[in-house]
Amino acid sequence: MDQINSTLNALLANFQNQQVAFVILVAVTIFVLSLGLSFVFMGATNPIRRRLDHFFHEEEDNEELDGRILVKVRTMMGTVSHWVMPKADEELSALTRKLSYAGHRGPNALQTFYGIKALLTISLPIGVLIASRWLPEQSSAELMVYGLAAAGLGLVLPSYVLDKMVDRHMTKLRRAFPDALDLLVVCVESGLGLAAAIQRVADELMVSHPELSTELALVNAEMRAGVDRSRALKNLADRTGLADIRGLVSLLVQTMRFGTGVADALRVYSEEFRDKRMQAAEEQAALIGTKLIFPLVLCLFPSFFIVAIGPAVLRLIQVFGAMDTGG
């Protein structure tokens, strides 16, 4: 290993050798990118792969949606999937759930995510290499470091953006849930059935909260298609990943299982949820005093000290200046 390092150092000591190594690295990167894109194109246009994907899509049940998506992604990406996508199915299933939480549930969502990650990982270093012609003072070693940093950024950035999208989507659902719960209680108490009440709530929330309206409309569509109501409600909890919706779904499933009144159960849950929101608001209000310490110390106290002590400091400066002049 030491001999290899010494040989590399000796070869790269010359500036001309560094330029040759830089050109070779760029050529290899472009070749790998072209090869990967060609494999993706061949996998997308291969009729055998499309037929296999259609076969798996017809044979498997709705409960094995994650497996169908994994088969579709691997079939679509072809040979490149062995290098781009992780080997563990658990990681792929977790990412599929995260994409579902973010609102991306299309059949190509997982494939698109890994395609974007691979494209950014390759294209950002190439962009750094292209921009290097306008930075002639940078050495080859610095450009390699910048290229590796750009590749790491392309590898991490899609996951970071996805986490932010999940947080934003779940925040919107969380804010819309109290209104939906109150409307659902009113609809059920007025005599509507559960399916009709869910559809009415979805229609009412279409303008103000379209994310939750879409989820509720999908639940109603599944029930109309013949899916059991318990299964459709559990699918809602699995798609959203929100603890409040999961609690409501558990309540409704238990109510339908034991034959108790849906209106009474919804009213009790609405009151408990309202108390829970009040307690959360009181907790946030109690933290305001602690959170105000840092703005006060960093913004208000310096201004206060300048106003209170500033004139005395200026007066002392004038007095000491007069003493030095008199001396």
C-alpha positions in Angstrom: 0.0 0.0 0.0 2.8 2.4 0.8 4.5 1.6 -2.5 1.2 2.4 -4.4 0.9 5.7 -2.5 4.5 6.6 -3.3 4.0 5.7 -6.9 0.9 7.9 -7.2 2.6 10.8 -5.5 5.5 10.5 -7.9 3.2 10.5 -10.9 1.1 13.4 -9.7 4.0 15.5 -8.7 4.3 16.8 -12.2 1.6 19.4 -13.3 1.3 17.8 -16.7 0.6 14.4 -15.2 -2.1 16.0 -13.0 -3.8 17.5 -16.1 -3.7 14.0 -17.8 -5.2 12.4 -14.7 -7.9 15.1 -14.5 -8.8 14.5 -18.2 -9.0 10.8 -17.7 -11.2 11.2 -14.6 -13.6 13.4 -16.6 -13.7 10.9 -19.5 -14.4 8.0 -17.1 -17.2 10.0 -15.4 -18.9 10.8 -18.7 -18.5 7.2 -19.9 -20.1 5.8 -16.7 -23.0 8.4 -17.0 -23.6 7.5 -20.7 -23.5 3.8 -19.9 -25.9 4.2 -17.0 -28.4 6.2 -19.1 -28.1 3.6 -21.9 -28.9 0.8 -19.5 -31.9 2.7 -18.1 -33.2 3.3 -21.7 -32.8 -0.3 -22.6 -34.6 -1.4 -19.5 -37.4 0.9 -20.2 -37.9 -0.2 -23.8 -37.3 -3.9 -23.3 -40.6 -5.7 -24.1 -39.6 -8.7 -21.9 -39.1 -6.6 -18.9 -42.4 -4.8 -19.5 -44.2 -8.2 -19.9 -42.7 -9.4 -16.6 -43.8 -6.2 -14.9 -47.3 -6.6 -16.2 -47.3 -10.3 -15.1 -46.3 -9.4 -11.5 -48.8 -6.5 -11.5 -51.7 -8.9 -12.4 -50.8 -11.8 -10.0 -50.1 -10.0 -6.7 -52.8 -8.7 -4.3 -53.4 -5.1 -3.2 -51.8 -5.9 0.1 -48.4 -6.5 -1.6 -48.2 -3.0 -3.2 -44.7 -2.4 -1.9 -43.5 -5.7 -3.6 -45.0 -4.7 -6.9 -43.4 -1.3 -6.8 -40.0 -2.9 -6.0 -40.4 -5.3 -8.9 -41.4 -2.4 -11.2 -38.4 -0.3 -10.2 -35.9 -3.0 -10.6 -37.4 -4.0 -13.9 -37.5 -0.5 -15.2 -34.0 0.4 -14.2 -32.5 -2.9 -15.3 -28.8 -3.5 -14.7 -28.4 0.0 -13.2 -30.6 -0.9 -10.2 -27.9 -3.3 -8.9 -25.6 -0.3 -8.5 -28.0 2.6 -7.7 -30.6 1.0 -5.5 -29.9 -0.5 -2.0 -30.0 -4.3 -1.7 -32.2 -4.5 1.4 -35.9 -4.7 0.7 -36.6 -3.2 4.2 -34.9 0.0 3.2 -36.8 0.2 -0.1 -40.1 -0.4 1.8 -39.2 2.3 4.3 -38.5 4.7 1.5 -41.7 3.8 -0.2 -43.6 4.6 3.0 -41.8 7.9 3.3 -42.7 8.8 -0.3 -46.3 7.9 0.5 -46.1 10.2 3.6 -44.9 13.0 1.3 -47.9 12.5 -1.1 -46.0 10.8 -3.9 -47.7 7.4 -4.5 -47.3 7.0 -8.2 -45.9 3.7 -9.5 -42.7 5.4 -10.6 -42.1 7.4 -7.5 -39.4 5.2 -6.1 -37.7 4.9 -9.4 -37.8 8.7 -10.0 -36.3 9.3 -6.5 -33.3 7.0 -7.1 -33.0 8.3 -10.7 -32.8 11.9 -9.4 -30.2 10.8 -6.7 -28.0 9.1 -9.3 -28.3 11.9 -11.7 -27.4 14.5 -9.1 -24.5 12.4 -7.8 -23.0 12.3 -11.3 -24.0 15.6 -12.8 -22.9 17.9 -9.9 -19.3 16.8 -10.1 -19.4 17.2 -13.9 -20.8 20.7 -13.3 -17.9 21.5 -11.0 -15.4 20.2 -13.6 -17.1 22.3 -16.3 -17.0 25.4 -14.1 -13.3 24.8 -13.4 -12.4 26.4 -16.7 -13.5 29.8 -15.3 -11.4 29.1 -12.1 -7.9 28.7 -13.5 -6.3 29.5 -10.1 -7.7 26.3 -8.6 -5.4 23.3 -8.5 -6.3 19.8 -9.6 -6.4 18.5 -6.0 -8.8 21.2 -5.0 -11.0 20.5 -7.9 -11.1 16.8 -7.0 -12.1 17.7 -3.5 -14.8 20.0 -4.8 -16.0 17.2 -7.1 -16.3 14.7 -4.3 -18.1 17.3 -2.2 -20.6 17.9 -5.0 -21.1 14.1 -5.4 -21.8 13.8 -1.7 -24.2 16.7 -1.9 -26.0 15.1 -4.8 -26.3 11.9 -2.7 -27.6 13.6 0.4 -29.8 16.4 -1.0 -32.7 14.3 -2.4 -33.1 12.6 1.0 -33.0 15.9 2.8 -35.6 17.4 0.4 -37.8 14.3 0.9 -37.7 14.7 4.7 -38.8 18.3 4.3 -41.6 17.3 2.0 -42.8 14.7 4.5 -42.8 17.2 7.3 -44.7 19.8 5.3 -47.3 17.3 4.0 -47.9 15.9 7.5 -48.1 19.4 9.0 -50.8 20.2 6.5 -52.7 17.0 7.3 -52.3 17.7 11.1 -53.7 21.2 10.7 -56.7 20.0 8.6 -57.6 17.1 10.9 -59.5 19.1 13.6 -61.8 20.7 11.1 -62.3 17.3 9.4 -63.1 15.7 12.7 -65.7 18.3 13.6 -67.3 18.1 10.2 -67.4 14.3 10.4 -69.1 14.5 13.8 -71.7 16.9 12.5 -72.4 14.8 9.4 -72.7 11.5 11.4 -75.0 13.1 14.0 -77.2 14.5 11.3 -78.0 11.0 10.0 -75.4 10.3 7.3 -73.7 7.0 7.0 -69.9 6.7 7.5 -69.2 6.5 3.7 -71.5 9.4 2.9 -70.1 11.5 5.8 -66.5 10.9 4.7 -67.4 11.9 1.1 -69.2 15.1 2.3 -66.3 16.0 4.5 -63.9 15.5 1.5 -66.1 17.8 -0.6 -66.2 20.5 2.0 -62.4 20.4 2.6 -61.5 20.5 -1.1 -60.7 24.2 -1.1 -59.3 24.8 2.3 -57.4 21.6 2.9 -57.0 19.7 -0.4 -54.4 17.2 0.9 -56.7 15.7 3.5 -59.7 16.0 1.1 -57.8 13.8 -1.4 -57.1 11.2 1.3 -60.7 11.0 2.4 -61.9 10.9 -1.2 -59.6 8.0 -1.8 -61.0 6.1 1.3 -64.5 6.6 -0.1 -63.4 5.4 -3.6 -61.9 2.2 -2.1 -65.1 1.5 -0.2 -67.1 2.0 -3.4 -64.8 -0.3 -5.2 -65.6 -3.1 -2.8 -62.7 -2.8 -0.3 -63.8 -3.6 3.3 -64.4 -0.4 5.3 -61.9 -1.5 8.0 -59.2 -2.2 5.3 -59.9 1.2 3.6 -59.6 3.1 6.9 -56.4 1.2 7.8 -55.0 2.1 4.4 -55.7 5.8 5.2 -53.7 5.5 8.4 -50.8 3.7 6.5 -50.7 6.3 3.7 -50.7 9.3 6.0 -48.6 8.1 8.9 -50.3 10.6 11.2 -50.8 9.5 14.8 -54.1 11.5 15.1 -55.6 9.8 12.0 -54.3 6.4 13.2 -56.2 6.9 16.5 -59.4 7.8 14.7 -59.1 4.8 12.4 -58.6 2.5 15.4 -61.6 4.0 17.1 -63.8 3.5 14.0 -62.6 0.0 13.5 -63.4 -1.0 17.0 -66.8 0.7 16.8 -67.7 -1.3 13.7 -66.4 -4.5 15.2 -68.4 -4.2 18.4 -71.4 -2.6 16.9 -71.5 0.5 19.0 -72.7 3.9 17.8 -70.4 5.7 15.4 -71.7 9.2 16.4 -71.1 8.6 20.1 -67.6 7.3 19.5 -66.8 10.3 17.3 -68.2 12.7 19.8 -66.0 11.3 22.6 -62.9 11.2 20.4 -63.6 14.8 19.3 -63.8 16.0 22.9 -60.6 14.1 23.8 -58.8 15.4 20.8 -59.9 19.0 21.6 -58.5 18.5 25.2 -55.3 17.2 23.7 -55.0 20.2 21.4 -55.6 22.5 24.4 -52.9 20.8 26.4 -50.5 21.1 23.5 -51.2 24.8 23.2 -50.7 25.3 26.9 -47.4 23.4 26.7 -46.2 25.7 23.8 -47.3 28.8 25.7 -45.3 27.6 28.8 -42.2 27.4 26.6 -42.4 31.0 25.4 -40.6 32.4 28.4 -37.7 30.0 27.8 -37.6 30.7 24.1 -37.5 34.5 24.7 -34.2 34.3 26.6 -32.1 34.1 23.5 -33.7 37.0 21.6 -33.5 39.1 24.7 -29.9 38.4 25.4 -28.8 38.8 21.7 -31.0 41.7 20.7 -32.5 43.7 23.6 -29.9 43.6 26.2 -27.1 45.0 24.0 -29.3 47.9 23.0 -30.2 48.5 26.6 -26.6 48.6 27.7 -25.7 51.0 24.8 -28.5 53.4 25.8 -27.9 53.1 29.6 -24.0 53.0 29.7 -23.1 54.6 26.4 -23.4 58.3 27.6 -21.3 57.6 30.7 -18.6 55.9 28.6 -18.6 58.8 26.2 -18.3 61.2 29.1 -15.3 59.3 30.6 -13.6 59.3 27.2 -14.0 63.1 27.0 -12.7 63.5 30.6 -9.6 61.3 30.0 -9.0 63.1 26.7 -9.1 66.4 28.4 -6.7 65.2 31.0 -4.2 63.9 28.4 -4.4 67.2 26.5 -3.8 69.3 29.7 -0.9 67.0 30.7 
